[in-house]
Amino acid sequence: MVRRIIKNLPMDKPFLLLEGKSIDFLIAQDLSTRHLHICQRCGMPVAHTTRVIYVAVEDTIMCSKCAERWLTNTRWYSEEVKKERDNYEAMVQKLKDSKLWEE
């Protein structure tokens, strides 16, 4: 099941992040489970059972290690709130439709 990350985020970085298994995001995105996610940051394939992070502002899935690094090194811009919210809500709806969302 996928859930929103709300703990341990810096106050100046209120990003919308989702955490779940790679296979859950593949299913929600109607992608074949014969494939693997490729982390957009490091380029490494991610096993189905590996925990990954969906970063709504970038509309991408990252391995946990890269997501942690990204969060440390990036800035939050209020100008991107609408795009981030739209991406987040779209992904949550896909997860709900696939019965993979955890409230």
N, C-alpha and C positions, 0 to 999 in steps of 0.2 A: 504494500500500500504506500501511497505517496502522501506526504504531509508538507505543510509550509514550515519553513525555518523561521522562527521568531525569536529564539534565544541566542544570546551571545553575539548579536550584531551591534557594531559600534553605533552610537547615537547619531553620528553624522553620516551614516551609510544605511538608510532604511530601505534597502533593496528588497524586492519581492523574489524570494528564492524558494524552490521546492526541492525536497530530497526524497529519493526513492530508488528502487532497483532499476537498472538499465532496461530490463525486459518490460517493466511496467510502462515506461515512456515509449518503447517501441510499439507496444500494443495500442496505447492511446493515440499514437500518431499514425496508426494503420500501416506500420512498416512490418515487413516480414521478420519473424523471429529467427529466421535462418541467418540474419545479418547481425552485426555487432555495431554498437555506437562507436564512433571514433571521436575522441576528445578533440574539440576544436582548438584547444590551446597547445597540447603536447603532441597530438597526432597519434596517440596510442589507442589501440582497440580496447574496449571495455567489456568484460565478461557480463553475461546476462544477470548474474546474481550480485554484481558489484554495485555499491551505493554510488549514485551520481547526483549532481546538483543541476537543476534547471535554473538558468539565470534569465529572468523575464526581460530585463532591459536589453539584453543581447539576443534573446530568443534562441538560446543555444543550451546544449547539455555539455557539462564539463565533468571530468573526473574530480573527486573530492579534493585531491591535492592541488590541482590547478585552480579550482574554485576558491580554495582558501587563499592561495597566492593572489588571485585576481581581486578578491575582496580586500586584501591588505593593500594592494597597490593602485586601486582605482578610486575615483571620486564620484560622488553622487551629485547629479545635476537635476534641479527641479524642472528644467525644460524637457526632460525625457519622461516625466511622470505619466503622461497620457499613453505614450507608446508602451511603456512598461506595464501599465495597468491593463491595456488591451491585450498584450501578449499573455500576461498572467491569467486573465479571465478566460481567454481562449483555451489555454492549456488545462486549466482547472475543469472547464466544461468537457473537454475531450476525456479527461481522467474520470469525471463523473459518469459520462456516457459509457465508459468501459468498466465502470464499477471498481475503479482503482483508487478512488479519492478517500482519504481519511480525514474526517472533520476534527 
